[in-house]
């Protein structure tokens, strides 16, 4: 307790305090400006905890927001963690807005100390919760070149999160994407202009702050150009000098720190050049936590690991030992250990044995409790379920999502095909070029295209098709008035930025040669297609890859309106594709 009595005011001086925002007609709560009251509550609460209960505050495990019966083993397990163990918080996956709110209220009622509820809002709350608002990926905001649009979207995401009882988002993704041959984070990244990324990060954090949610910069030290460790399967490293890191990856995180981000999440990613050749990942390496995040970047907030339950992490470090090592390295929070109860016991034992100082535990718990009080959870930890429909997934929010998509569509090549001259949909064909067989978005696009353009023929082009099918596609394209190529080809995480099979490329090139400007291509999330098919006469791209990678289907309406002459593309490339298509490139007409 000496830390609290002796250093409370010096700690408070280093905290980045949040300001309140009351302009939205939502149930979002203003983050308290009364930091003295928050400090008093945090100190009093910390003083009343046993060592084991203090350790439990630093553990966060996952829950699902789908409906569960009272006697479901998962529900009973979560209630036990909240009621008996005093776990500090949960990270939410899945569910619908009302089920999420009901579940979180129930867990909050069971907990003696308010729970901090987190979620991954990379594309907004709709990425996790069905019916909530889902935006395109971060690159879409960079393509609009409008930081105010990012700010408005951030306020929307935060308002919906708080309405459901969520307090912390594990975003913004701060990883950069400056390497066209290795765009690993794809649309999850803001892109390759690091200074512009900094402005977007600032707008992102500001919007969340002013609407009552905490934010997390991830995945430190930066996943934009990882390489796989041969000797440690599953683990990766950055092969960059300290100077390169300071100019690129670390500079991006410095912008996030300067913006006032509340958490930093580390990755299972090593950086030998700044750790004396160490092959330990940031999740276990004190020279990255204390040396870079704390000392170099000057971060005063909470540091959390990424998930610890991964098989490769457990195999290398041990299920509970991974959490102990993470705290030894300087983390405050351990995220998703394989067994949270066993982890609490192991960390408590490590403190008792002197491996981790209790003063360190006190510091981390105090910061967490202080944040909970700033969020107002010490006074009201429950949400009004009846108000959710007024806030979550509203038509105004959907309109904002569509605006982001419309303004981010980027035209990279146009030899005369746009705007589309008169065409007969009944004599035209849309070919979806797919990376995989089962892609639900393709079905939805085909349905939308058929509804908007009566008589259009929809054909799927995917790997493994027979020669006779390819012949049929070629014949249909030859006879078409207009050929539309819709690319659903996500990059490979390690390897090919545009993994299109040679036989598919050969067929597409034959179609291009035959149709000329009567061939229009739209890529749903991957601008690097241009590197494989540079002669495409018309090529547009959006920035949603579906799943964890941003709202893809919102671009269907954007593309349909471009075909109908109702929307003119105006986006600018956030990432370098090649020397002909650098950051900032984008055509219009």
C-alpha positions as CSV (number, residue, x, y, z in Angstrom):
1,X,0.0,0.0,0.0
2,X,3.0,2.3,0.2
3,X,2.7,3.1,-3.5
4,X,-0.8,4.5,-3.0
5,X,0.1,6.6,0.0
6,X,3.3,7.9,-1.3
7,X,2.8,8.2,-5.1
8,X,-0.8,8.8,-5.7
9,X,-0.5,12.4,-6.7
10,X,2.5,11.8,-8.9
11,X,0.6,9.1,-10.6
12,X,-2.4,11.2,-11.2
13,X,-0.3,13.9,-12.7
14,X,0.8,11.5,-15.4
15,X,-2.7,10.2,-16.2
16,X,-4.3,11.4,-19.4
17,X,-7.7,12.5,-18.2
18,X,-10.7,12.1,-20.4
19,X,-13.2,14.8,-21.2
20,X,-16.9,14.4,-21.5
21,X,-19.3,14.6,-24.5
22,X,-23.0,15.2,-24.2
23,X,-23.9,16.0,-27.7
24,X,-25.2,12.6,-28.8
25,X,-28.7,11.5,-28.0
26,X,-27.5,8.2,-26.5
27,X,-27.1,6.5,-23.2
28,X,-23.3,6.9,-23.3
29,X,-22.0,8.1,-20.0
30,X,-19.6,11.0,-19.7
31,X,-16.2,9.9,-18.3
32,X,-15.9,11.7,-14.9
33,X,-13.7,14.7,-14.7
34,X,-13.7,14.4,-10.9
35,X,-10.4,12.5,-10.7
36,X,-10.0,13.1,-7.0
37,X,-13.2,11.2,-6.3
38,X,-12.0,8.4,-8.6
39,X,-8.7,8.3,-6.8
40,X,-10.3,8.1,-3.4
41,X,-12.6,5.2,-4.5
42,X,-9.7,3.3,-6.1
43,X,-7.5,3.6,-3.1
44,X,-10.3,2.6,-0.7
45,X,-11.3,-0.4,-2.8
46,X,-7.7,-1.5,-3.3
47,X,-7.1,-1.4,0.5
48,X,-9.9,-3.8,1.1
49,X,-8.7,-6.5,-1.3
50,X,-6.7,-9.7,-0.4
51,X,-3.7,-10.5,-2.6
52,X,-5.7,-13.1,-4.5
53,X,-8.5,-10.7,-5.2
54,X,-6.1,-8.1,-6.3
55,X,-4.5,-10.6,-8.8
56,X,-8.0,-11.5,-10.0
57,X,-8.6,-7.9,-11.0
58,X,-5.7,-8.2,-13.5
59,X,-7.2,-11.2,-15.4
60,X,-9.6,-10.9,-18.3
61,X,-11.3,-13.9,-19.9
62,X,-13.8,-14.2,-22.7
63,X,-17.6,-14.5,-22.7
64,X,-20.2,-14.8,-25.5
65,X,-23.3,-12.6,-25.7
66,X,-25.7,-15.2,-27.1
67,X,-28.6,-16.4,-25.0
68,X,-27.7,-19.0,-22.3
69,X,-30.0,-20.7,-19.8
70,X,-29.4,-20.2,-16.1
71,X,-28.0,-23.7,-15.7
72,X,-25.7,-23.5,-18.7
73,X,-22.2,-24.5,-17.5
74,X,-20.7,-21.4,-19.2
75,X,-23.1,-19.1,-17.4
76,X,-22.3,-20.7,-14.1
77,X,-18.6,-20.5,-14.7
78,X,-18.7,-16.8,-15.5
79,X,-20.9,-16.0,-12.5
80,X,-18.4,-17.9,-10.3
81,X,-15.5,-15.9,-11.7
82,X,-17.4,-12.7,-11.1
83,X,-18.9,-13.5,-7.7
84,X,-16.3,-15.7,-6.0
85,X,-13.0,-15.0,-7.7
86,X,-13.5,-11.2,-8.2
87,X,-12.2,-11.3,-11.8
88,X,-11.5,-7.8,-13.1
89,X,-13.3,-8.0,-16.4
90,X,-14.5,-9.9,-19.4
91,X,-14.0,-9.6,-23.2
92,X,-17.2,-10.0,-25.2
93,X,-17.7,-12.0,-28.4
94,X,-21.0,-12.4,-30.3
95,X,-24.6,-12.1,-29.4
96,X,-27.3,-9.5,-30.1
97,X,-27.6,-6.1,-28.4
98,X,-30.3,-7.0,-25.9
99,X,-28.8,-10.4,-25.0
100,X,-25.4,-8.7,-24.5
101,X,-26.9,-6.0,-22.2
102,X,-28.9,-8.5,-20.1
103,X,-25.8,-10.8,-19.7
104,X,-23.5,-7.9,-18.7
105,X,-26.0,-6.5,-16.2
106,X,-26.3,-10.0,-14.6
107,X,-22.5,-10.4,-14.4
108,X,-22.2,-6.8,-13.0
109,X,-24.8,-7.6,-10.3
110,X,-22.9,-10.7,-9.3
111,X,-19.5,-8.9,-8.9
112,X,-18.5,-7.1,-5.7
113,X,-16.3,-4.8,-7.7
114,X,-17.6,-3.4,-11.0
115,X,-16.4,-5.3,-14.0
116,X,-14.5,-3.7,-16.9
117,X,-16.1,-5.1,-20.1
118,X,-14.1,-5.0,-23.3
119,X,-14.7,-6.0,-26.9
120,X,-12.9,-5.8,-30.2
121,X,-14.5,-3.0,-32.2
122,X,-12.1,-3.0,-35.3
123,X,-15.1,-2.4,-37.5
124,X,-17.3,-1.0,-34.8
125,X,-19.6,-3.0,-32.4
126,X,-21.2,-4.7,-35.3
127,X,-18.1,-6.7,-35.8
128,X,-19.0,-8.5,-32.6
129,X,-22.7,-8.0,-32.0
130,X,-25.3,-8.8,-34.6
131,X,-27.5,-5.8,-35.3
132,X,-25.0,-3.2,-34.1
133,X,-23.2,-0.8,-36.5
134,X,-20.3,-2.2,-38.5
135,X,-18.0,0.1,-40.5
136,X,-15.5,-0.7,-43.2
137,X,-11.9,-1.2,-42.2
138,X,-9.5,1.5,-41.0
139,X,-8.2,2.0,-44.5
140,X,-11.6,3.3,-45.6
141,X,-11.2,6.2,-43.2
142,X,-7.7,6.9,-44.5
143,X,-9.1,6.8,-48.1
144,X,-11.6,9.5,-47.3
145,X,-8.9,11.7,-46.0
146,X,-11.3,13.2,-43.6
147,X,-10.4,12.9,-39.9
148,X,-13.7,14.5,-38.9
149,X,-15.5,11.5,-40.4
150,X,-13.2,9.2,-38.3
151,X,-14.2,11.3,-35.2
152,X,-17.9,11.0,-35.9
153,X,-17.6,7.3,-36.5
154,X,-15.7,6.8,-33.3
155,X,-18.4,8.6,-31.3
156,X,-21.0,6.3,-32.9
157,X,-19.1,3.2,-32.1
158,X,-18.5,4.3,-28.5
159,X,-22.1,5.3,-28.0
160,X,-23.4,1.9,-29.1
161,X,-20.8,0.1,-27.0
162,X,-21.7,2.0,-23.8
163,X,-25.4,1.5,-24.4
164,X,-24.8,-2.3,-24.3
165,X,-22.5,-2.1,-21.2
166,X,-19.1,-2.3,-22.9
167,X,-16.4,0.1,-21.6
168,X,-13.2,-0.7,-23.5
169,X,-12.4,-1.4,-27.1
170,X,-9.3,-3.2,-28.2
171,X,-8.8,-0.7,-30.9
172,X,-7.5,1.3,-32.8
173,X,-5.3,-1.0,-34.8
174,X,-2.0,1.0,-34.9
175,X,-0.1,-1.4,-37.1
176,X,1.2,0.3,-40.3
177,X,1.1,-1.0,-43.8
178,X,4.1,0.4,-45.8
179,X,5.3,-2.7,-47.6
180,X,3.3,-3.5,-50.8
181,X,4.8,-7.0,-50.9
182,X,3.7,-7.8,-47.4
183,X,0.4,-6.1,-46.5
184,X,-0.2,-8.4,-43.6
185,X,-2.8,-6.3,-41.7
186,X,-4.5,-5.2,-44.9
187,X,-7.6,-3.0,-44.3
188,X,-7.2,-3.3,-40.6
189,X,-4.4,-0.8,-40.8
190,X,-4.9,2.9,-41.5
191,X,-2.2,2.4,-44.2
192,X,1.2,3.7,-45.1
193,X,1.2,7.4,-44.4
194,X,2.3,7.4,-40.8
195,X,1.8,11.1,-40.1
196,X,-1.7,10.9,-41.6
197,X,-2.3,7.8,-39.5
198,X,-1.4,9.8,-36.5
199,X,-4.2,12.3,-37.3
200,X,-6.7,9.5,-37.7
201,X,-5.6,7.9,-34.4
202,X,-6.0,11.2,-32.7
203,X,-9.6,11.6,-34.1
204,X,-10.4,8.0,-33.2
205,X,-9.3,8.3,-29.6
206,X,-10.9,11.7,-29.2
207,X,-14.3,10.4,-30.4
208,X,-14.2,7.5,-28.1
209,X,-13.1,9.5,-25.1
210,X,-15.8,12.1,-25.5
211,X,-18.5,9.4,-25.7
212,X,-17.4,7.4,-22.6
213,X,-15.2,4.5,-23.8
214,X,-11.6,3.6,-23.3
215,X,-9.3,2.7,-26.2
216,X,-6.4,0.4,-26.9
217,X,-3.5,0.8,-29.3
218,X,-2.5,-2.6,-30.8
219,X,-0.6,-4.8,-31.7
220,X,2.7,-3.5,-30.2
221,X,5.4,-3.5,-31.6
222,X,3.5,-3.5,-34.9
223,X,2.4,-6.4,-37.1
224,X,2.8,-4.5,-40.4
225,X,5.8,-6.5,-41.7
226,X,6.2,-9.6,-39.6
227,X,8.3,-12.6,-40.5
228,X,7.8,-16.1,-39.1
229,X,10.2,-17.6,-36.6
230,X,11.4,-20.9,-38.0
231,X,12.5,-22.1,-34.5
232,X,9.3,-21.0,-32.8
233,X,6.3,-22.1,-34.8
234,X,3.5,-19.6,-34.5
235,X,5.7,-16.8,-33.3
236,X,6.9,-13.9,-35.5
237,X,9.5,-11.2,-35.4
238,X,10.3,-7.8,-36.9
239,X,13.5,-7.7,-39.0
240,X,14.2,-4.0,-38.7
241,X,16.8,-1.8,-37.2
242,X,16.2,0.4,-34.2
243,X,16.3,3.4,-36.6
244,X,13.7,1.9,-38.9
245,X,11.4,1.0,-36.0
246,X,11.7,4.5,-34.6
247,X,10.8,6.0,-37.9
248,X,7.9,3.6,-38.6
249,X,6.3,1.2,-36.1
250,X,7.3,3.0,-32.9
251,X,6.4,6.4,-34.4
252,X,2.9,5.1,-35.1
253,X,2.5,4.0,-31.4
254,X,3.9,7.3,-30.3
255,X,1.0,9.0,-32.1
256,X,-1.4,6.8,-30.2
257,X,0.2,7.6,-26.9
258,X,0.2,11.3,-27.6
259,X,-3.5,11.0,-28.6
260,X,-4.3,9.7,-25.1
261,X,-5.0,6.1,-25.7
262,X,-5.8,4.3,-22.4
263,X,-4.4,0.8,-23.1
264,X,-1.6,-0.7,-25.2
265,X,-1.9,-4.3,-26.3
266,X,1.3,-6.2,-27.0
267,X,1.7,-9.0,-29.5
268,X,3.5,-12.3,-29.4
269,X,6.1,-10.7,-31.7
270,X,9.9,-10.3,-31.1
271,X,12.1,-7.4,-32.0
272,X,15.7,-8.6,-31.7
273,X,17.3,-5.4,-32.9
274,X,16.2,-3.4,-29.8
275,X,16.4,-6.2,-27.2
276,X,20.0,-7.3,-27.5
277,X,19.1,-10.1,-29.9
278,X,16.3,-11.5,-27.6
279,X,13.8,-13.8,-29.3
280,X,11.2,-13.3,-26.6
281,X,8.0,-11.8,-27.9
282,X,6.8,-8.4,-26.6
283,X,4.3,-10.3,-24.5
284,X,7.2,-11.6,-22.4
285,X,10.1,-9.1,-23.0
286,X,10.6,-6.4,-20.4
287,X,12.9,-4.5,-22.7
288,X,10.0,-3.8,-25.0
289,X,7.5,-3.2,-22.2
290,X,9.6,-1.1,-19.8
291,X,12.3,0.1,-22.2
292,X,10.1,1.1,-25.2
293,X,6.5,1.5,-24.1
294,X,7.1,3.0,-20.7
295,X,10.5,4.8,-21.1
296,X,10.7,5.7,-24.8
297,X,7.0,6.3,-25.6
298,X,6.2,7.7,-22.2
299,X,3.0,5.6,-21.8
300,X,1.4,5.9,-18.3
301,X,-1.7,3.8,-18.9
302,X,-2.5,0.0,-18.8
303,X,-0.6,-2.6,-20.8
304,X,-2.4,-5.8,-21.7
305,X,-1.2,-8.9,-23.4
306,X,-2.9,-10.3,-26.5
307,X,-4.6,-13.6,-26.0
308,X,-2.5,-16.1,-24.0
309,X,-4.6,-19.2,-24.7
310,X,-3.0,-19.9,-28.1
311,X,-1.5,-23.4,-28.5
312,X,1.9,-22.1,-29.6
313,X,2.1,-19.7,-26.6
314,X,1.1,-22.5,-24.1
315,X,3.5,-24.9,-25.7
316,X,6.5,-22.5,-25.4
317,X,5.8,-20.9,-22.0
318,X,3.1,-23.0,-20.2
319,X,-0.5,-22.1,-19.7
320,X,-0.1,-20.4,-16.3
321,X,3.5,-19.6,-16.6
322,X,2.8,-17.4,-19.6
323,X,0.7,-15.1,-17.5
324,X,3.3,-14.9,-14.8
325,X,6.1,-14.1,-17.3
326,X,3.9,-11.4,-18.8
327,X,3.5,-9.7,-15.5
328,X,7.2,-10.1,-14.7
329,X,7.9,-8.3,-18.0
330,X,5.8,-5.4,-16.9
331,X,2.2,-6.0,-18.2
332,X,-0.7,-4.9,-16.1
333,X,-3.4,-7.2,-17.6
334,X,-3.3,-10.7,-18.8
335,X,-5.9,-11.4,-21.5
336,X,-7.6,-14.8,-22.1
337,X,-5.4,-17.2,-20.3
338,X,-6.4,-20.8,-20.9
339,X,-7.6,-21.3,-17.3
340,X,-8.4,-18.1,-15.5
341,X,-8.8,-19.7,-12.1
342,X,-5.5,-21.5,-12.3
343,X,-3.9,-18.4,-13.6
344,X,-5.0,-16.4,-10.6
345,X,-3.6,-19.0,-8.3
346,X,-0.3,-19.1,-10.2
347,X,0.2,-15.4,-10.2
348,X,-0.7,-15.2,-6.5
349,X,1.9,-17.9,-5.8
350,X,4.5,-16.0,-7.8
351,X,3.9,-12.9,-5.8
352,X,4.2,-14.8,-2.5
353,X,7.5,-16.3,-3.8
354,X,8.9,-12.9,-4.6
355,X,8.9,-13.3,-8.4
356,X,6.5,-10.4,-8.8
357,X,6.5,-7.6,-6.2
358,X,3.2,-6.9,-4.5
359,X,3.8,-3.2,-5.1
360,X,3.7,-3.8,-8.8
361,X,0.3,-5.6,-8.4
362,X,-0.9,-2.7,-6.4
363,X,0.1,-0.2,-9.1
364,X,-1.7,-2.1,-11.8
365,X,-4.9,-2.8,-9.8
366,X,-5.0,0.9,-8.7
367,X,-4.8,2.1,-12.3
368,X,-7.6,-0.3,-13.3
369,X,-9.8,0.7,-10.5
370,X,-9.2,4.3,-11.2
371,X,-10.3,3.8,-14.8
372,X,-13.4,2.0,-13.6
373,X,-14.3,5.0,-11.4
374,X,-13.6,7.5,-14.2
375,X,-16.2,5.5,-16.2
376,X,-18.7,6.0,-13.4
377,X,-18.9,2.3,-12.7
378,X,-18.5,2.8,-9.0
379,X,-21.8,4.6,-9.0
380,X,-23.7,2.8,-11.7
381,X,-22.5,-0.3,-13.4
382,X,-25.8,-1.3,-15.1
383,X,-27.3,-0.2,-18.4
384,X,-30.9,0.5,-19.4
385,X,-31.9,-2.3,-21.7
386,X,-35.0,-0.5,-22.8
387,X,-32.9,2.3,-24.4
388,X,-30.8,0.0,-26.6
389,X,-33.0,0.3,-29.6
390,X,-32.7,4.1,-29.5
391,X,-28.9,3.9,-29.8
392,X,-27.6,0.7,-31.4
393,X,-27.8,0.2,-35.2
394,X,-30.0,3.2,-35.8
395,X,-30.7,4.5,-39.3
396,X,-28.5,7.6,-38.7
397,X,-25.6,5.3,-37.9
398,X,-26.2,3.2,-41.0
399,X,-26.2,6.3,-43.1
400,X,-22.8,7.3,-41.6
401,X,-21.5,3.8,-42.5
402,X,-22.6,4.2,-46.1
403,X,-21.0,7.7,-46.3
404,X,-17.7,6.2,-45.2
405,X,-18.0,3.5,-47.9
406,X,-19.1,5.9,-50.6
407,X,-16.3,8.4,-50.0
408,X,-13.6,5.8,-49.7
409,X,-14.1,4.0,-53.0
410,X,-10.9,4.5,-54.9
411,X,-10.5,4.4,-58.7
412,X,-7.0,3.3,-59.7
413,X,-7.5,2.8,-63.4
414,X,-10.0,4.1,-66.0
415,X,-9.3,3.9,-69.7
416,X,-12.7,5.2,-70.6
417,X,-15.1,2.6,-69.1
418,X,-16.4,5.0,-66.4
419,X,-18.9,6.5,-66.3
420,X,-20.6,3.6,-67.9
421,X,-22.2,4.3,-71.2
422,X,-25.6,2.9,-72.0
423,X,-25.7,-0.8,-71.3
424,X,-28.2,-3.6,-71.3
425,X,-28.1,-5.5,-68.0
426,X,-30.0,-8.4,-69.5
427,X,-27.1,-8.9,-71.9
428,X,-24.4,-8.4,-69.3
429,X,-22.6,-10.7,-66.9
430,X,-21.1,-10.3,-63.4
431,X,-18.3,-12.7,-62.6
432,X,-17.3,-13.0,-58.9
433,X,-13.7,-13.9,-58.7
434,X,-13.3,-15.9,-55.4
435,X,-10.4,-17.0,-53.3
436,X,-12.5,-19.7,-51.6
437,X,-15.7,-21.6,-52.4
438,X,-17.8,-20.6,-49.4
439,X,-18.0,-16.8,-49.3
440,X,-21.4,-15.6,-48.0
441,X,-20.9,-12.1,-49.3
442,X,-20.9,-13.4,-52.9
443,X,-24.5,-14.7,-52.5
444,X,-25.6,-11.3,-51.1
445,X,-23.9,-9.3,-53.9
446,X,-25.5,-11.5,-56.5
447,X,-28.9,-11.0,-55.0
448,X,-28.4,-7.2,-54.9
449,X,-27.2,-7.1,-58.5
450,X,-30.1,-9.2,-59.7
451,X,-32.5,-6.9,-57.9
452,X,-31.0,-3.7,-59.3
453,X,-30.1,-4.9,-62.8
454,X,-32.9,-7.1,-64.2
455,X,-31.7,-10.0,-66.2
456,X,-28.0,-9.8,-65.4
457,X,-26.2,-13.1,-65.3
458,X,-24.1,-13.9,-62.2
459,X,-21.3,-16.4,-62.5
460,X,-18.7,-17.6,-59.9
461,X,-15.1,-18.0,-60.9
462,X,-13.1,-19.9,-58.3
463,X,-10.2,-22.3,-58.0
464,X,-10.6,-25.9,-58.9
465,X,-13.2,-25.5,-61.6
466,X,-13.1,-27.7,-64.7
467,X,-12.0,-26.6,-68.1
468,X,-15.5,-26.9,-69.4
469,X,-16.7,-24.4,-66.7
470,X,-14.0,-22.0,-67.7
471,X,-15.0,-22.4,-71.4
472,X,-18.6,-21.6,-70.4
473,X,-17.5,-18.4,-68.5
474,X,-15.4,-17.3,-71.5
475,X,-18.3,-17.8,-73.9
476,X,-20.7,-15.9,-71.6
477,X,-18.2,-13.0,-71.4
478,X,-17.6,-12.9,-75.1
479,X,-21.3,-12.5,-75.8
480,X,-21.9,-9.9,-73.0
481,X,-22.6,-6.2,-73.5
482,X,-20.7,-5.4,-70.2
483,X,-18.5,-7.7,-68.1
484,X,-18.3,-6.9,-64.4
485,X,-15.5,-8.5,-62.4
486,X,-16.1,-8.5,-58.6
487,X,-13.0,-9.6,-56.7
488,X,-13.4,-11.4,-53.4
489,X,-9.7,-12.3,-53.1
490,X,-8.3,-11.5,-49.6
491,X,-4.5,-11.3,-49.3
492,X,-2.6,-14.2,-47.8
493,X,-1.3,-13.4,-44.3
494,X,2.2,-14.5,-45.2
495,X,3.0,-14.6,-48.8
496,X,0.9,-13.4,-51.8
497,X,-0.8,-10.0,-51.5
498,X,-3.1,-11.0,-54.4
499,X,-3.5,-14.8,-54.4
500,X,-5.2,-15.3,-57.8
501,X,-4.5,-18.7,-59.4
502,X,-2.7,-18.7,-62.8
503,X,-5.5,-20.4,-64.6
504,X,-8.0,-17.7,-63.3
505,X,-5.6,-14.9,-64.3
506,X,-5.2,-16.4,-67.8
507,X,-9.0,-16.4,-68.2
508,X,-9.4,-12.9,-66.9
509,X,-6.7,-11.6,-69.2
510,X,-8.6,-13.2,-72.2
511,X,-11.8,-11.5,-71.1
512,X,-9.9,-8.1,-70.8
513,X,-8.4,-8.5,-74.3
514,X,-11.8,-9.3,-75.8
515,X,-13.9,-6.7,-74.0
516,X,-11.6,-3.7,-73.5
517,X,-13.4,-0.8,-71.8
518,X,-16.6,-2.9,-71.5
519,X,-14.9,-4.7,-68.6
520,X,-15.1,-3.1,-65.1
521,X,-13.5,-4.5,-62.0
522,X,-14.3,-3.9,-58.4
523,X,-12.2,-5.4,-55.5
524,X,-13.9,-5.8,-52.2
525,X,-11.0,-5.0,-49.9
526,X,-7.8,-5.7,-51.8
527,X,-6.2,-2.9,-53.9
528,X,-3.2,-5.2,-54.6
529,X,-5.1,-7.0,-57.3
530,X,-3.7,-4.4,-59.6
531,X,-0.3,-5.9,-59.3
532,X,-1.5,-9.2,-60.8
533,X,-3.8,-7.7,-63.5
534,X,-2.2,-4.3,-64.5
535,X,-4.2,-4.1,-67.8
536,X,-7.6,-4.0,-66.2
537,X,-9.3,-1.2,-68.1
538,X,-11.3,-0.1,-65.1
539,X,-10.4,-1.0,-61.5
540,X,-12.0,0.3,-58.3
541,X,-11.4,-0.9,-54.7
542,X,-13.1,-0.7,-51.4
543,X,-11.8,-1.5,-47.9
544,X,-13.8,-4.2,-46.3
545,X,-12.8,-7.8,-46.3
546,X,-15.6,-9.2,-44.1
547,X,-15.2,-11.2,-40.9
548,X,-12.7,-9.4,-38.7
549,X,-11.6,-7.1,-41.5
550,X,-14.4,-4.6,-41.8
551,X,-17.9,-4.3,-43.4
552,X,-17.6,-5.6,-46.9
553,X,-21.3,-5.6,-47.9
554,X,-21.7,-1.9,-47.4
555,X,-19.7,-1.4,-50.6
556,X,-22.3,-3.3,-52.7
557,X,-24.5,-0.2,-52.7
558,X,-21.5,2.1,-53.5
559,X,-20.6,0.0,-56.5
560,X,-24.2,-0.3,-57.8
561,X,-24.6,3.5,-57.6
562,X,-21.3,3.9,-59.5
563,X,-22.7,1.6,-62.3
564,X,-25.9,3.7,-62.3
565,X,-24.1,7.0,-62.5
566,X,-25.2,8.1,-59.1
567,X,-21.8,8.1,-57.3
568,X,-18.4,9.3,-58.5
569,X,-15.5,7.7,-56.8
570,X,-13.3,10.1,-54.9
571,X,-11.1,8.0,-52.5
572,X,-7.3,8.1,-52.3
573,X,-5.1,5.1,-51.8
574,X,-4.0,4.7,-48.1
575,X,-1.3,2.2,-49.0
576,X,1.3,1.8,-51.7
577,X,0.4,-0.8,-54.4
578,X,3.4,-0.2,-56.6
579,X,5.4,2.8,-58.0
580,X,2.5,3.6,-60.3
581,X,0.0,3.6,-57.5
582,X,1.5,5.2,-54.5
583,X,-0.1,6.4,-51.3
584,X,-2.5,9.2,-52.1
585,X,-3.3,8.1,-55.7
586,X,-6.9,8.1,-56.8
587,X,-8.7,9.1,-60.0
588,X,-12.1,10.6,-60.5
589,X,-14.1,11.9,-63.5
